[in-house]
Amino acid sequence: MKIPMFVTLMLILLSTQKSQAKNSNIFREYIGAVFRNVSFSDVPINPNVVFDFILSFGIDYTTSTSPPSPTNGNFNIFWDSHTLSPSQVSAIKLKHGNVRVGLSVGGDSVHKYPVYFDPESVQSWVSNAFTSLKQIILQYGLDGVDIDYEHFKASPKIFAECIGQLITRLKRQKLIKYASIAPFDNQDVQSHYIELWKRYGHAIDYVNFQFYAYDNTTTIPEFIKYFEEQTRNYKGGKILTSFISDGSKGLPPATTFFPACKLLKKRRQLYGIFVWCADESKPLGFPYEIQSQALLAAPL
C-alpha cells in the first residue's frame, strides 16, 4: 500500500524532532572530598530529576604512609565516611527513588600530594582495581563509577586500556549501571581522555566536563564555544555542564551559568548539570542546586 505524501512528511518531521530532543534531566553532585560534615540528607532533591550523588574519592593510594604512594589499583576510601556511610547510602536511596549513588576514582590530590595514574601493567592494575572496587561497590550499594584522574605517569594508550577494561568488566558483571569521565581543558588530560573515548566511548554514559576549570571571566559566547569544542572531542557523548559552588572559576552560577544553560536547553543540548561540590555548597544553603534541578525539570 502506498503511503500518502503528507503522512511521510509527518513521519520524517517526528523522527527529526525525536533525534534532536537531546535535553536530559540528569543532575549530579560530588560529595565528601572536602570533609565539611555534609550528609546526603542535607542536599535538596527535586523528585523530577535523576539525581546522582558522586562520592569523592576512591583512590588507589596508600592511607598510612607519608607521603602516600600508588598501590597499582588497590583502591581505598578517601571521602568523609563518617557522614557518608553505607547505611546512609541505603537510607537516601530508600527515601528518594530518583537517587543513585556512585563513586569517583582518582581526583587531584591526597593530602596535598598529586594523585598520579601510575599502573605497573594493564593486566595487574585492572585485576586489582576490579577486585578492590567491587568490594567498595558492594559494601556501599553503589550504582556507578566516575573517572577523575588528573595527573598521569602512564601513556594515553595505557590509561585508555586500564580504564576501558575496568569499566567494561564492571558493567559486564552488572556491578555498575553507569560510568562517567571528568576531563577538563588541559592538553595532557585531554590526550588521555580522548584516547579513552576513542577506544571505549561506547561504555561511557556521561562526560562530566569540568567547565569550571576555565577562568571565571568566561563569557556566555565563550562558554558555548567551549561546549561545542568538547561536543566534537567526545562525539556522541552526553556532555554535562558544570559549575563550582563558590563561583571562583568558570561561569559564576549567580550571574552567567544559568542563562548559558537556558540557551543550551533551547538548542536541545542541555544533557545535564553537575556541581563541585556539596561540601562547599552546604554553608550557602544549596541555592544553585535548587535552581539547577528546577531548570532541568522544567518543560522546554
Secondary structure, 3 states (H helix, E strand, C coil): CCCCHHHHHHHHHHHHHHHHCCCCCEEEEEECCCCCCCCHHHCCCCCCCEEEEEEEEEECECCCCCCCCECCCCCEECCCCCCCCHHHHHHHHHHCCCEEEEEEEEECEECCEECEECCCCHHHHHHHHHHHHHHHHHHHCCCEEEEEECEECCCHHHHHHHHHHHHHHHHHCCCCCEEEECCCCCHHHHHHHHHHHHHHHHHCCEEECCHHHCCCCCCHHHHHHHHHHHHHHCCCCCEEEEEECCCCCCCCHHHHHHHHHHHHHHCCCCCEEEEECHHHHHHHCCHHHHHHHHHHHCCC
